[in-house]
Structure formats: structure tokens, C-alpha cells
Amino acid sequence: VMQKHSQDQVERMAWSKHWITVGFRALEKVLENTAGECCVGDKVTMADCCIVPQVYNAVRFSVDMSEFPIISRINETLSSRPEFEAAHPSQQLDCPSELKLEGK
């Protein structure tokens, strides 16, 4: 989708940042009523499996995560779990070296 929007890297970054921010604003409101340790209470659900890679992308596209304290807290909690560490995008064999996290 992003490639169809523009070939200009700056425009692509701005487009991605905008839409991730819009989505996170809506999600943050939902999480006010559903979040525990995870997105829905204290047990891992599919929502949790989706939020970690989406936060990874948000950071890549310079989204101000301070606007999303619940999302940030859940991401931090989940990211410390071994199964989420192993599944992190930066841990995948096909992850470009420039996107690998230091120490990973």
C-alpha cells in the first residue's frame, strides 16, 4: 500500500506515521476499558500478537509513543516474554540488517 502511495521516502514515512497514529489513538481508547497486563485482561490474545509488531513499525516511522501510555505499557510487558522476544521482527532471518535491534 505504501509503495502505491508514493515512491518518495519522506512522503512514505509521513503517510505511515499518520495512519499508525490514527489507529493507535482509536486503540488507546479501546484499551482504556479492556487492558490488564495484556490488551484484553491478563491473558495473551491475538490482539497482543498484533500489537508488538505494530509498535515496532510505529517506532520505525517515528510515532510519538508517549501519546499512547497503555499501548506502550502492554508492548513493554509483552516484549519481555521469551515467546515475544523470539518472534520480534528484528529476530527474523529476513530482517534487513539496518532494522536489527542492537544486542539482538
Secondary structure, 3 states (H helix, E strand, C coil): CHHHHCCCHHHHHHHHHHHHHHHHHHHHHHHHHHECCCCCECCCCHHHHHHHHHHHHHHHCCCCHHHCHHHHHHHHHHHCCHHHHHHCHHHCCCCCHHHCCCCC
